[in-house]
Amino acid sequence: MITRGYLVKKVHPVYPLMSKTASEQGVVTIAAVIGTDGRIHELEVLASPFPLLAVSAVDAVKKWKYKPSLLNGEAVEVETIVNVAFSLGN
């Protein structure tokens, strides 16, 4: 039986001032590995509309913490996809 971990600590990204000024918006898609300790161990940006948004998203996601995923009662590493949205609103 697999029990999925869940996010217990989420750090929101800082919207880069230069990106705000340039009206840059969009979603940064990141592949991540959640370790047996619930921390993010590997990150890879899969897609980003602007480089500064990717940097900010990675900086935030690195600080996220999950309850570890369990397989037959044992903590296991899992891969996940994270989408971080940047929007200036209306």
Secondary structure, DSSP 8 states (H G I E B T S, - for coil): -EE---EEE-------HHHHHTT--EEEEEEEEE-TTSBEEEEEEEE-SSHHHHHHHHHHHTT-EE--EEETTEEE-EEEEEEEEE----
